[in-house]
Amino acid sequence: MVTVASGVDVNEDNVVDVKLQSEACELNLSLRFDEVPKLDDLPSFDSGARQIGTIAGLSAFWCEEEGQVSILAPVGDECWDIGFWISAAAHQKIVDEAKIIARKEYE
């Protein structure tokens, strides 16, 4: 299940909150409104993942490979702590709904 909603971060800035949930786990991400456009045209993993948003206070990195999107959280400069793979359809739902939320802020 993918849920995208408006939220407020620890700095009281408006953000887009994304929840990815399955029977086994849940991933919560926060995206600043100015980060939402970065979700379009993600780089391949070999080209380097793009930093977009946070997971539990850590930078989240996104990339795309063969129709799947990877969301990665680093443990340091050279190692990923955890990674999640989502379908292109789930990614597109996040992009579409996040753009609607971010656009409303500027109206």
N, C-alpha and C positions, 0 to 999 in steps of 0.2 A: 504494500500500500504506500502511496506517495501522498503526503499532505504538505501544502504550501500555504503559509499564513503570514500576516503582518505581525511584527513583534518589536520589542525594545531590548537592546543589549545592556550589558553592565554599565556602559557609559551613558545610558539613556538615549542612545541614538536609535532612530528607526531602522529596522532591519527586516529582511525576509527570512522567516524561519522555515526550514525544510525538514520534514521527518520522513525517513524511509524506514518502513517497518515490515518485518516478516514474522513468521511464527518463532523463529530462532533468535532474532536480534532486532535492534532498533538503532538507527543512526540519526542524530540531530545535528543540523548544520545551521549556521547563521551567515547571511550574506548582506553586506552593506548595499544600499541601493546603487551606488556607483560601480559595484562589482557585477551586477546582473548582466550588463552587455558582454562581459568577458566569457559568459557561458556559451556564446555562439562560437562556432568554428574552433573547437578545442584542438590543441596540437596532438600529434601521436606521442606515445610514450617515449619512443626513440628521440623525438625532437625536444623532449623536456616537458614535464607537466607544468600547468599554469596555476599559480596560487590564486584561489578564489574562496573567500569566506573562512570560517573557522569551525572546528569540531572540538568541543570541550576546551575552548581557549587556545587550541593549537591551529596553526595554519592548515588549511585543506588544499590539496593539490588535485587538479583534474586533468585528464587526458582521454583520448579516444583511440580505440584500436579495433578494427574489424567489426564495426557495428556495436561495440560495447563501450560504455564509459566507465572509467576507473576514477574513484575518489579515494585519495590516499592521505594519511596523516603521518607525518614524520616523527621519529623519536630523536633525531639529531640531524646533522648535515649529510650523512651518508646512508641512512637506514630508514625504511618505512616501518612504522609501528603497526599499522593496520591498513588494509585496503578493502574497498567495496566495489563490486562491479554491478552496474545497472544496465538495463536495456536502453537502446536509443529512444524508444517510446517513453520510458520513464524520464529520461533526460529531457526530452522535448516538452513533457508535461511540466517539469520544473521550470524550464526556460519560459514557456508561455505564461504560466501563472505568476512567476516572479516579476515578469515585465509588467503585467497588469497591476500588481501591488505597487511596484516602484513608480509607475506612471501616475497613479492616483496621488502620490505624495507631491508631485510637481504640478498638479492641476489647480 
